[in-house]
């Protein structure tokens, strides 16, 4: 048994020796994506998105300490939560560098009794003076401005994507397929983010914009190969679907390799920020990057290109290529079961030699090799078998007798 080689598999996929039928099974992939989308949408609807104070407004306490670590952050979270302040329930506490710890709560009035209670809990637990704690109030209007700016950036990005793909590929249907795959990635990423309950911060928005570019990059690479394979489609023997499927297979190994290489550092950051650092801005951006990059690879292979083939299935050039392929298959099938004469074919027992010879002679005079039967319905280059209207006789056109094939027993 030959040893498996990933590089050899990549070569066989590129040349078409091996092929996975991504386009032919597109309905299965559509169904899988539809189930996942319904699940994440239900998750967002039932659980909601955990927006940070940068979007909803609140109060942020920044504590300067000698050494910021996760144990001190956990102690501060417990101390602030034990106060009788309702706005401090579910406070977010994270380290910020090696000398600062950030505590975020719902909006609390400055110099109020609730504010004094939280300040006392912080200074006592962290063993710092009041001057080492800075307080910042964030109004909801700031969060609305952040959200509107993020939405504007997303809109500009999507318009730029559509125009770029349309101009570069000169194919608006590629733009539609790319944007649908992009929306697929965003919805799934937002849904998973909501289900796990991570807080949405400006760092999360940055991660979202990053994964949009990554997903689009992978899709454009596959589309570029599709364009190359389908150029001058009328002069090729492939259908559009087959050429597009070949393009996916040709870029499959590359997509897997780049995805693994991109995900490895993200996984490392996610582990460190979640397990060792606890709540931090690194966790926010690393989770969205991990989900978005993984889903983006999936959509570029299983959604974008199959959807493109689906959108172009009614175009005249594509339909004509399908008809030519069907005609070639039909023509090939006519002769798939016709046996070919071979001197080594076994002859049934009990058939006299003379009968075999005479039968062979009769068949040769009729223009048919032994082991075949005349097929008047056969049409194809070099295989037309006309109907016999009279016995074959010497026409005399040659001006001399022509040799005739006779059985061995009749030869002189």
Secondary structure, DSSP 8 states (H G I E B T S, - for coil): -----HHHHHHHHHHTSS---TTTTHHHHHHHHHHHHHHHHHHHHHH---B-HHHH-EEEEEEE-SS--HHHHHHHHHHHHTSS-GGGTT-EEEEETTTEEEEEES---TTSHHHHHHHHHHHHHHT--GGGEEEEEE-HHHHHHHHHHHHHHHHHHHHHHHHHHHHHHS-HHHHHHHHHHHHHHHHHHHHHHHHHT--B-HHHHHHHHHHHHHHHHHHHHHHHHHHHHTTTGGGSSS-HHHHHHHHHHHHHHHHHHHHHHHHHHHHHHHHIIIIIS-S-HHHHHHHHHHHHHHHHHHHIIIIIHHHHHHHTTTSHHHHHHHHHHHHHHHHHHHTTT-----TT----TT--HHHHHHHHHHHHHTT--TT----TT--STT-------S------TTSS-------GGG--
